[in-house]
Amino acid sequence: MAWEERGSRLNIFRTTNDGRISETFMNYDAKDLLRK
């Protein structure tokens, strides 16, 4: 149980981190496109 719980928590953390990183990248891309 402990290992499964730890794995699920890591997966959630990874998904949230990826979402935030992708959002930041999208924002940067949008700014660059607007500048050009």
Backbone atoms as SQL, in Angstrom:
CREATE TABLE atoms (id INTEGER PRIMARY KEY, chain TEXT, resi INTEGER, resn TEXT, atom TEXT, x REAL, y REAL, z REAL);
INSERT INTO atoms VALUES
  (1, 'A', 1, 'MET', 'N', 0.838, -1.208, 0.000),
  (2, 'A', 1, 'MET', 'CA', 0.000, 0.000, 0.000),
  (3, 'A', 1, 'MET', 'C', 0.873, 1.257, 0.000),
  (4, 'A', 2, 'ALA', 'N', 1.869, 1.267, 0.864),
  (5, 'A', 2, 'ALA', 'CA', 2.710, 2.464, 0.971),
  (6, 'A', 2, 'ALA', 'C', 3.359, 2.787, -0.375),
  (7, 'A', 3, 'TRP', 'N', 3.919, 1.744, -1.019),
  (8, 'A', 3, 'TRP', 'CA', 4.604, 2.000, -2.295),
  (9, 'A', 3, 'TRP', 'C', 3.612, 2.513, -3.337),
  (10, 'A', 4, 'GLU', 'N', 2.415, 1.913, -3.375),
  (11, 'A', 4, 'GLU', 'CA', 1.421, 2.356, -4.361),
  (12, 'A', 4, 'GLU', 'C', 1.025, 3.809, -4.106),
  (13, 'A', 5, 'GLU', 'N', 0.815, 4.148, -2.834),
  (14, 'A', 5, 'GLU', 'CA', 0.439, 5.528, -2.512),
  (15, 'A', 5, 'GLU', 'C', 1.541, 6.489, -2.948),
  (16, 'A', 6, 'ARG', 'N', 2.781, 6.133, -2.650),
  (17, 'A', 6, 'ARG', 'CA', 3.902, 7.007, -3.029),
  (18, 'A', 6, 'ARG', 'C', 3.948, 7.176, -4.547),
  (19, 'A', 7, 'GLY', 'N', 3.760, 6.084, -5.276),
  (20, 'A', 7, 'GLY', 'CA', 3.787, 6.161, -6.739),
  (21, 'A', 7, 'GLY', 'C', 2.683, 7.067, -7.267),
  (22, 'A', 8, 'SER', 'N', 1.475, 6.906, -6.729),
  (23, 'A', 8, 'SER', 'CA', 0.365, 7.733, -7.206),
  (24, 'A', 8, 'SER', 'C', 0.647, 9.204, -6.919),
  (25, 'A', 9, 'ARG', 'N', 1.189, 9.491, -5.751),
  (26, 'A', 9, 'ARG', 'CA', 1.499, 10.886, -5.418),
  (27, 'A', 9, 'ARG', 'C', 2.540, 11.439, -6.385),
  (28, 'A', 10, 'LEU', 'N', 3.557, 10.631, -6.703),
  (29, 'A', 10, 'LEU', 'CA', 4.595, 11.091, -7.633),
  (30, 'A', 10, 'LEU', 'C', 3.974, 11.356, -8.996),
  (31, 'A', 11, 'ASN', 'N', 3.071, 10.470, -9.437),
  (32, 'A', 11, 'ASN', 'CA', 2.432, 10.664, -10.743),
  (33, 'A', 11, 'ASN', 'C', 1.649, 11.971, -10.763),
  (34, 'A', 12, 'ILE', 'N', 0.897, 12.237, -9.693),
  (35, 'A', 12, 'ILE', 'CA', 0.114, 13.477, -9.638),
  (36, 'A', 12, 'ILE', 'C', 1.056, 14.672, -9.677),
  (37, 'A', 13, 'PHE', 'N', 2.142, 14.609, -8.900),
  (38, 'A', 13, 'PHE', 'CA', 3.100, 15.718, -8.873),
  (39, 'A', 13, 'PHE', 'C', 3.678, 15.941, -10.265),
  (40, 'A', 14, 'ARG', 'N', 4.011, 14.846, -10.945),
  (41, 'A', 14, 'ARG', 'CA', 4.593, 14.977, -12.293),
  (42, 'A', 14, 'ARG', 'C', 3.591, 15.627, -13.238),
  (43, 'A', 15, 'THR', 'N', 2.339, 15.172, -13.203),
  (44, 'A', 15, 'THR', 'CA', 1.334, 15.722, -14.119),
  (45, 'A', 15, 'THR', 'C', 1.141, 17.207, -13.856),
  (46, 'A', 16, 'THR', 'N', 1.052, 17.606, -12.588),
  (47, 'A', 16, 'THR', 'CA', 0.858, 19.027, -12.274),
  (48, 'A', 16, 'THR', 'C', 2.071, 19.823, -12.744),
  (49, 'A', 17, 'ASN', 'N', 3.258, 19.313, -12.504),
  (50, 'A', 17, 'ASN', 'CA', 4.473, 20.024, -12.926),
  (51, 'A', 17, 'ASN', 'C', 4.490, 20.164, -14.441),
  (52, 'A', 18, 'ASP', 'N', 4.192, 19.075, -15.160),
  (53, 'A', 18, 'ASP', 'CA', 4.199, 19.139, -16.623),
  (54, 'A', 18, 'ASP', 'C', 3.189, 20.177, -17.099),
  (55, 'A', 19, 'GLY', 'N', 2.010, 20.211, -16.480),
  (56, 'A', 19, 'GLY', 'CA', 0.984, 21.174, -16.883),
  (57, 'A', 19, 'GLY', 'C', 1.476, 22.593, -16.704),
  (58, 'A', 20, 'ARG', 'N', 2.106, 22.870, -15.575),
  (59, 'A', 20, 'ARG', 'CA', 2.600, 24.227, -15.323),
  (60, 'A', 20, 'ARG', 'C', 3.702, 24.582, -16.304),
  (61, 'A', 21, 'ILE', 'N', 4.613, 23.643, -16.549),
  (62, 'A', 21, 'ILE', 'CA', 5.722, 23.912, -17.474),
  (63, 'A', 21, 'ILE', 'C', 5.168, 24.167, -18.876),
  (64, 'A', 22, 'SER', 'N', 4.224, 23.345, -19.318),
  (65, 'A', 22, 'SER', 'CA', 3.658, 23.524, -20.657),
  (66, 'A', 22, 'SER', 'C', 2.960, 24.876, -20.747),
  (67, 'A', 23, 'GLU', 'N', 2.263, 25.287, -19.665),
  (68, 'A', 23, 'GLU', 'CA', 1.577, 26.582, -19.683),
  (69, 'A', 23, 'GLU', 'C', 2.583, 27.707, -19.851),
  (70, 'A', 24, 'THR', 'N', 3.690, 27.642, -19.112),
  (71, 'A', 24, 'THR', 'CA', 4.704, 28.692, -19.207),
  (72, 'A', 24, 'THR', 'C', 5.274, 28.728, -20.622),
  (73, 'A', 25, 'PHE', 'N', 5.562, 27.555, -21.184),
  (74, 'A', 25, 'PHE', 'CA', 6.124, 27.515, -22.537),
  (75, 'A', 25, 'PHE', 'C', 5.124, 28.108, -23.526),
  (76, 'A', 26, 'MET', 'N', 3.845, 27.770, -23.376),
  (77, 'A', 26, 'MET', 'CA', 2.829, 28.297, -24.287),
  (78, 'A', 26, 'MET', 'C', 2.777, 29.815, -24.173),
  (79, 'A', 27, 'ASN', 'N', 2.858, 30.329, -22.948),
  (80, 'A', 27, 'ASN', 'CA', 2.824, 31.786, -22.749),
  (81, 'A', 27, 'ASN', 'C', 4.015, 32.432, -23.451),
  (82, 'A', 28, 'TYR', 'N', 5.194, 31.849, -23.292),
  (83, 'A', 28, 'TYR', 'CA', 6.389, 32.411, -23.936),
  (84, 'A', 28, 'TYR', 'C', 6.220, 32.387, -25.452),
  (85, 'A', 29, 'ASP', 'N', 5.709, 31.267, -25.989),
  (86, 'A', 29, 'ASP', 'CA', 5.517, 31.174, -27.437),
  (87, 'A', 29, 'ASP', 'C', 4.542, 32.251, -27.908),
  (88, 'A', 30, 'ALA', 'N', 3.457, 32.443, -27.172),
  (89, 'A', 30, 'ALA', 'CA', 2.455, 33.437, -27.567),
  (90, 'A', 30, 'ALA', 'C', 3.090, 34.826, -27.578),
  (91, 'A', 31, 'LYS', 'N', 3.878, 35.153, -26.562),
  (92, 'A', 31, 'LYS', 'CA', 4.521, 36.472, -26.509),
  (93, 'A', 31, 'LYS', 'C', 5.456, 36.648, -27.703),
  (94, 'A', 32, 'ASP', 'N', 6.234, 35.610, -28.017),
  (95, 'A', 32, 'ASP', 'CA', 7.158, 35.713, -29.152),
  (96, 'A', 32, 'ASP', 'C', 6.370, 35.932, -30.444),
  (97, 'A', 33, 'LEU', 'N', 5.267, 35.199, -30.620),
  (98, 'A', 33, 'LEU', 'CA', 4.476, 35.344, -31.841),
  (99, 'A', 33, 'LEU', 'C', 3.902, 36.758, -31.930),
  (100, 'A', 34, 'LEU', 'N', 3.434, 37.289, -30.801),
  (101, 'A', 34, 'LEU', 'CA', 2.864, 38.644, -30.812),
  (102, 'A', 34, 'LEU', 'C', 3.948, 39.658, -31.153),
  (103, 'A', 35, 'ARG', 'N', 5.150, 39.449, -30.628),
  (104, 'A', 35, 'ARG', 'CA', 6.245, 40.383, -30.919),
  (105, 'A', 35, 'ARG', 'C', 6.554, 40.378, -32.412),
  (106, 'A', 36, 'LYS', 'N', 6.628, 39.187, -32.991),
  (107, 'A', 36, 'LYS', 'CA', 6.930, 39.081, -34.422),
  (108, 'A', 36, 'LYS', 'C', 5.729, 39.590, -35.233);
